[in-house]
């Protein structure tokens, strides 16, 4: 739901989420030795990604799906 977090991390439910920066979202990596970072052109786009995926529909996020397949396939 747009506007839920305003780009903050208070309502994040995605287990792959690690932190967010001004215009980036950092997630768990596909191995223990790496992490993934999504960079955005503006804060509105970053907040929209957070609201839709990190705070609500994380199982529909391509990054979540990739990490689950690469790292946690035994749990699928």
BELBEL-V368388 format. One record per residue. N is the residue number from 1. RES is the residue in one small letter. PSI is psi in whole degrees, 0 to 359 (999 if undefined). NEAR is the number of other ideal C-beta (glycine too) atoms within 8 Angstrom. D_LAST is the distance of its C-alpha to the last C-alpha in whole Angstrom. Layout:
((N;RES;PSI;NEAR;D_LAST) (N;RES;PSI;NEAR;D_LAST))
//
This chain:
((1;x;113;6;27) (2;x;140;7;30) (3;x;355;7;32) (4;x;318;9;29) (5;x;344;14;29) (6;x;36;6;32) (7;x;1;8;30) (8;x;180;8;29) (9;x;11;10;27) (10;x;325;5;28) (11;x;17;8;25) (12;x;132;10;22) (13;x;351;8;19) (14;x;127;12;16) (15;x;346;6;15) (16;x;345;11;15) (17;x;138;14;19) (18;x;311;7;22) (19;x;167;6;25) (20;x;152;11;27) (21;x;188;7;30) (22;x;307;5;33) (23;x;41;10;31) (24;x;152;11;28) (25;x;129;13;25) (26;x;133;12;23) (27;x;164;15;19) (28;x;149;10;17) (29;x;175;10;17) (30;x;351;8;15) (31;x;168;7;17) (32;x;344;4;19) (33;x;7;4;22) (34;x;168;7;22) (35;x;165;8;21) (36;x;143;11;21) (37;x;126;8;24) (38;x;125;11;25) (39;x;140;5;28) (40;x;155;11;30) (41;x;339;4;34) (42;x;165;7;34) (43;x;329;9;33) (44;x;316;6;33) (45;x;321;10;30) (46;x;314;16;28) (47;x;323;13;29) (48;x;316;9;28) (49;x;315;12;24) (50;x;311;16;24) (51;x;315;14;25) (52;x;311;10;23) (53;x;306;13;19) (54;x;327;16;20) (55;x;358;13;21) (56;x;284;10;20) (57;x;51;7;17) (58;x;331;13;15) (59;x;347;6;12) (60;x;356;6;14) (61;x;132;12;16) (62;x;327;5;15) (63;x;315;10;15) (64;x;312;14;12) (65;x;317;9;10) (66;x;317;9;12) (67;x;316;15;11) (68;x;316;11;8) (69;x;319;9;8) (70;x;324;9;11) (71;x;331;9;10) (72;x;32;9;7) (73;x;336;8;5) (74;x;339;4;6) (75;x;357;5;4) (76;x;999;6;0))
//
